Amino acid sequence: MTIAPPVLLAASHGTSDPAGRRAVASLVSAVAERRRDLTVVGAFVDVQQPDVPTALETLADGTPAVIVPLLLSSGYHVHVDLAEAADEATRSSPPRPVVVTSALGPDARLARILAQRLAAAGIRDEDSVVLAAAGSSDSGAVEDCRVMGSMLAAELGRPVTVGFLSAAEPRIEQAVERARTESPDRRVVIASYLLAPGYFQSLVHRAGGDVVTDPLLIDGQAPPWELVDVVIDRFVRLCDERFTEAYQGGRANATTW
């Protein structure tokens, strides 16, 4: 018997910015186009609708789903909001098997996209580079961003300083000022480690850098194939793990999809 694969539910943060909305929608569409054998559904953690519980309720009874957070680090939204939505769906009547993957980052493929954005912005050999991350009160999410900074440094072959827009230190303005103080004759280039245009991207532009890159997604451009790969990879890996658990004596509640 052929068992239908679970639904891939792509859950982004949500934004009121029209360009950001279009950019994220283009990523969900690109994932659906790449994997036409899957049902791909978009949902949001905040700001936009449908939220994740509502999107899950639209699926046929009992249909399993894998939530892929379109988020760059595994902070509160992954560990609490999405985890709670998955748990609630799993305990519903009839039960719906739902699991949550890790966030999109850190991942070396994202470092390659960041390097491409820096090249497009005209980075020079002598420039200082600061990676601008959203920030989180979750220490694991902050560490994810620092790892991403190390990955970008390896990709570029030069040092990269990480600065945060909120909740974590150093703040992006402090990181830019420190880079400028340490190398006053060099430009400071900020690599935006944000998924899409929006309010946070506007904060990056106000952080004092000489050059600011576009985020990973650019409105009006096709999503980077590497980013599409990361989304699909998160889905496939978790499905593979669940199969392994079910057929090789893993957790008792493993789901055979």
Beta strands, then each sheet from edge to edge (+ up, - down):
strand 1: 7-12
strand 2: 40-44
strand 3: 65-70
strand 4: 98-100
strand 5: 128-133
strand 6: 160-164
strand 7: 188-193
strand 8: 211-212
sheet 1: 2+ 1+ 3+ 4+
sheet 2: 6+ 5+ 7+ 8+
end
